[in-house]
Amino acid sequence: MKRILITGASGFVGAHLCRVLSRSYRTTALSFSTSLNLMDVQTVWGDLCSERTVRNLKQYEFDYIVHVAAKIRSNRSFSQEGLSPSECAQIENIKMMEKVIEIGRPVVFLSSTAVHWDIEHPYVLGRRKEEAMLQESGLPFVIVRPCAPYGPPLLFHNPKHTESFASLVSLIRYAPILPMLGGGEAYRQPIHVEDLARLVERCMEDGVLQGKVFDAAGAQAYRFSEIVSILSKMLNKRVHIVSIPKSVLFYGARLLPNFEPGLLAAMDQSECFDVTEIEKLVSLRSFEQGACDLLTIR
């Protein structure tokens, strides 16, 4: 059985990847502090930016690295002073990619469809830089860019950061009014985390990572307002969407710990993708088909 390393394993996507891929691979999860509590998954505690951690990981001789670890905001101190939390996160993400490349194994990199956004935000710029670094590294690789991944919470798993759809479900469940940029007319094409995990698995199945790049989305694109409507009907809730300008959204996001204002300001940019090539590898469900898995969120 081949051996894989999953970085960022304690986050929502990383934990689901560990759960699915451990059925077919000897799976090692790299976590900084959050416990996974998953059977058949070995946890290695460490900081991917640390030379000590990298030396330890090199000893395992992994067949593949699935690089999921990423931050949107960070309070980590770097040599430059006066950096914002998002700028610190950009530096940290680039450092992590440097270390992944240093380990020297084939890489499946989970980037983000945010690379297509027409904004100059540190997270977006960093994702583009990380992709370029991997493409220029000489290592076998595949880049998978998830679009709005969603799915059920894992039992006994408590990630530090709340997954975005979990936040949305909680708002719909308890708030009668939902403010949205542009009234929710922009499109997203959410991918179920199980479908995403199976795509990553297929990328490694033939043993050769061929330098492909996938915009990993679900079977169908929806307006934000349609996504809210689907969830509100499933939850038997009535929600009124209120259109708000960017300035109000930007200010409000500053008051919430799980939101990055600069990224929320891009919510009026639509994401619609051709998933024909992905559907040759895995079957994709639409959000209407998969949203029921979100109903356990409180």
CORSULTA-V431197 format. One record per residue. RES is the residue in one small letter. PHI is phi in whole degrees, -180 to 180 (NA if undefined). Layout:
res=RES phi=PHI
res=RES phi=PHI
//
This chain:
res=m phi=NA
res=k phi=-72
res=r phi=-113
res=i phi=-129
res=l phi=-112
res=i phi=-115
res=t phi=-86
res=g phi=62
res=a phi=-71
res=s phi=-87
res=g phi=-79
res=f phi=-59
res=v phi=-68
res=g phi=-59
res=a phi=-66
res=h phi=-67
res=l phi=-62
res=c phi=-59
res=r phi=-61
res=v phi=-77
res=l phi=-73
res=s phi=-67
res=r phi=-71
res=s phi=-119
res=y phi=-134
res=r phi=-71
res=t phi=-108
res=t phi=-111
res=a phi=-106
res=l phi=-94
res=s phi=-134
res=f phi=-81
res=s phi=-153
res=t phi=-88
res=s phi=-77
res=l phi=-93
res=n phi=58
res=l phi=-115
res=m phi=-68
res=d phi=67
res=v phi=-125
res=q phi=-87
res=t phi=-100
res=v phi=-112
res=w phi=-89
res=g phi=174
res=d phi=-107
res=l phi=-63
res=c phi=-82
res=s phi=-90
res=e phi=-62
res=r phi=-62
res=t phi=-64
res=v phi=-64
res=r phi=-60
res=n phi=-64
res=l phi=-68
res=k phi=-62
res=q phi=-68
res=y phi=-79
res=e phi=52
res=f phi=-65
res=d phi=-77
res=y phi=-145
res=i phi=-116
res=v phi=-102
res=h phi=-95
res=v phi=-110
res=a phi=-55
res=a phi=-165
res=k phi=-126
res=i phi=-99
res=r phi=-134
res=s phi=-149
res=n phi=-104
res=r phi=-66
res=s phi=-87
res=f phi=-122
res=s phi=-62
res=q phi=-78
res=e phi=-100
res=g phi=77
res=l phi=-85
res=s phi=-76
res=p phi=-57
res=s phi=-72
res=e phi=-70
res=c phi=-63
res=a phi=-64
res=q phi=-60
res=i phi=-63
res=e phi=-65
res=n phi=-63
res=i phi=-66
res=k phi=-62
res=m phi=-65
res=m phi=-64
res=e phi=-58
res=k phi=-70
res=v phi=-60
res=i phi=-64
res=e phi=-63
res=i phi=-62
res=g phi=82
res=r phi=-113
res=p phi=-56
res=v phi=-124
res=v phi=-105
res=f phi=-104
res=l phi=-90
res=s phi=-90
res=s phi=-162
res=t phi=-68
res=a phi=-61
res=v phi=-61
res=h phi=-87
res=w phi=-70
res=d phi=-91
res=i phi=-140
res=e phi=-105
res=h phi=-89
res=p phi=-54
res=y phi=-64
res=v phi=-65
res=l phi=-62
res=g phi=-66
res=r phi=-60
res=r phi=-63
res=k phi=-64
res=e phi=-63
res=e phi=-60
res=a phi=-64
res=m phi=-60
res=l phi=-67
res=q phi=-65
res=e phi=-94
res=s phi=-77
res=g phi=86
res=l phi=-83
res=p phi=-63
res=f phi=-154
res=v phi=-137
res=i phi=-108
res=v phi=-117
res=r phi=-108
res=p phi=-69
res=c phi=-106
res=a phi=47
res=p phi=-65
res=y phi=-146
res=g phi=163
res=p phi=-76
res=p phi=-70
res=l phi=-87
res=l phi=-62
res=f phi=67
res=h phi=-115
res=n phi=-126
res=p phi=-65
res=k phi=-64
res=h phi=-109
res=t phi=-71
res=e phi=-66
res=s phi=-61
res=f phi=-70
res=a phi=-64
res=s phi=-64
res=l phi=-64
res=v phi=-61
res=s phi=-64
res=l phi=-64
res=i phi=-65
res=r phi=-68
res=y phi=-118
res=a phi=-114
res=p phi=-75
res=i phi=-122
res=l phi=-124
res=p phi=-74
res=m phi=-141
res=l phi=-64
res=g phi=65
res=g phi=72
res=g phi=78
res=e phi=-86
res=a phi=-72
res=y phi=-100
res=r phi=-134
res=q phi=-128
res=p phi=-62
res=i phi=-111
res=h phi=-68
res=v phi=-63
res=e phi=-68
res=d phi=-66
res=l phi=-62
res=a phi=-63
res=r phi=-70
res=l phi=-66
res=v phi=-60
res=e phi=-62
res=r phi=-64
res=c phi=-62
res=m phi=-98
res=e phi=-63
res=d phi=-81
res=g phi=82
res=v phi=-131
res=l phi=-89
res=q phi=-102
res=g phi=73
res=k phi=-82
res=v phi=-127
res=f phi=-117
res=d phi=-85
res=a phi=-87
res=a phi=-124
res=g phi=-79
res=a phi=-71
res=q phi=-150
res=a phi=-93
res=y phi=-136
res=r phi=-67
res=f phi=-55
res=s phi=-62
res=e phi=-70
res=i phi=-61
res=v phi=-63
res=s phi=-63
res=i phi=-61
res=l phi=-69
res=s phi=-65
res=k phi=-66
res=m phi=-65
res=l phi=-89
res=n phi=57
res=k phi=-123
res=r phi=-106
res=v phi=-125
res=h phi=-104
res=i phi=-84
res=v phi=-114
res=s phi=-75
res=i phi=-129
res=p phi=-78
res=k phi=-60
res=s phi=-61
res=v phi=-70
res=l phi=-61
res=f phi=-61
res=y phi=-68
res=g phi=-63
res=a phi=-65
res=r phi=-66
res=l phi=-90
res=l phi=-110
res=p phi=-70
res=n phi=-97
res=f phi=-125
res=e phi=-103
res=p phi=-53
res=g phi=-63
res=l phi=-82
res=l phi=-62
res=a phi=-68
res=a phi=-95
res=m phi=-68
res=d phi=-89
res=q phi=-97
res=s phi=-78
res=e phi=-129
res=c phi=-133
res=f phi=-128
res=d phi=-85
res=v phi=-106
res=t phi=-57
res=e phi=-67
res=i phi=-68
res=e phi=-70
res=k phi=-75
res=l phi=-101
res=v phi=-141
res=s phi=-84
res=l phi=-106
res=r phi=-99
res=s phi=-80
res=f phi=-64
res=e phi=-60
res=q phi=-77
res=g phi=-100
res=a phi=-64
res=c phi=-60
res=d phi=-70
res=l phi=-90
res=l phi=-71
res=t phi=-81
res=i phi=-76
res=r phi=-116
//
